[in-house]
Amino acid sequence: MTLQTIKSLDGKDEYVLLPIAIYEALKDKIQDQLAAKHAPANDDDEFIPFVLEDYIDNPLALARIKAGFTQQELAAKLNVTQAYISKVERQDKVTAKLLERVHAALAK
């Protein structure tokens, strides 16, 4: 019996096709190997929570995302275009007056 292999884009063997009988015989060993590979190595690998503020710098975008609004929905509440909201969210700074308007609109 020969096993079929599937090569990666660079031409190296990447996958092996096994007959189901061989897979069934090796199933427990395969699952043990996969579990060991994905198990934390030690206590240093503890869960690190996702913090939105670490990825979003713009206060308007941060407020909008936390409130669960799309750019289109916020634009409708402020009576501006979605393109304007997108433009403001790409800026480094946002005026206090605009932030006040956004917080008031998101609170409604």
C-alpha positions in Angstrom: 0.0 0.0 0.0 1.3 3.5 -0.8 0.2 6.7 1.0 -0.7 9.7 -1.0 0.9 13.0 -0.1 -0.2 16.6 -0.8 2.5 19.1 -1.5 2.6 22.7 -0.4 3.1 25.6 -2.9 6.9 25.3 -2.3 6.8 21.6 -3.3 7.4 20.0 0.1 5.1 17.3 1.5 2.5 18.9 3.7 -0.3 16.4 4.1 -0.7 12.6 4.0 -3.9 10.8 3.0 -4.4 7.7 5.1 -6.7 4.8 4.6 -9.5 4.9 7.2 -8.3 1.6 8.8 -4.9 3.1 9.4 -6.3 6.3 10.8 -8.6 4.4 13.1 -5.6 2.4 14.4 -3.6 5.6 15.0 -6.5 7.8 16.1 -5.7 7.9 19.8 -2.0 8.6 19.2 -2.9 11.4 16.8 -5.3 13.0 19.3 -2.7 12.7 22.1 -0.1 14.4 19.9 -2.5 17.2 19.0 -3.5 17.7 22.6 0.1 17.9 23.7 0.9 20.4 20.9 -2.0 22.7 21.9 -1.6 22.4 25.6 0.0 25.3 27.5 3.7 24.6 28.1 3.6 26.2 31.6 1.8 28.8 33.7 3.5 31.7 31.7 1.1 30.9 28.8 -2.0 32.2 30.6 -4.9 33.9 28.8 -4.3 37.5 27.8 -7.6 39.3 27.3 -8.3 41.4 24.2 -8.3 45.1 25.1 -9.8 47.3 22.4 -7.9 50.4 23.6 -4.7 48.6 22.7 -5.7 48.6 19.0 -7.9 51.7 18.5 -6.3 55.1 19.1 -9.0 57.4 17.8 -11.4 58.3 20.6 -14.4 58.7 18.1 -13.8 55.2 16.7 -13.3 53.7 20.1 -16.6 55.3 21.4 -18.5 54.1 18.3 -17.2 50.5 18.5 -17.8 50.3 22.2 -21.4 51.5 21.7 -21.9 48.9 19.0 -22.6 51.3 16.1 -21.5 51.1 12.5 -20.0 54.2 10.9 -23.2 54.4 8.8 -25.4 54.4 11.9 -23.4 57.0 13.7 -23.4 59.2 10.6 -27.2 59.0 10.4 -27.4 60.1 14.1 -25.1 63.0 13.5 -26.7 63.9 10.1 -23.4 63.6 8.3 -22.0 61.1 5.7 -20.4 57.8 6.5 -17.4 59.1 4.5 -17.0 62.0 7.0 -17.1 59.6 10.0 -14.4 57.5 8.3 -12.3 60.5 7.6 -12.5 61.7 11.2 -11.7 58.2 12.5 -8.5 58.2 10.5 -7.3 61.4 12.0 -4.9 61.5 15.0 -6.9 64.1 16.9 -10.6 64.8 17.3 -12.0 68.0 18.7 -13.7 68.1 22.1 -16.8 69.6 20.5 -17.1 66.7 18.0 -16.6 64.1 20.8 -19.3 65.7 22.8 -21.7 65.5 19.8 -20.8 61.8 19.3 -21.2 60.9 22.9 -24.6 62.6 23.0 -25.7 60.8 19.8 -24.5 57.4 21.1 -26.4 57.9 24.3 -29.7 58.4 22.5 
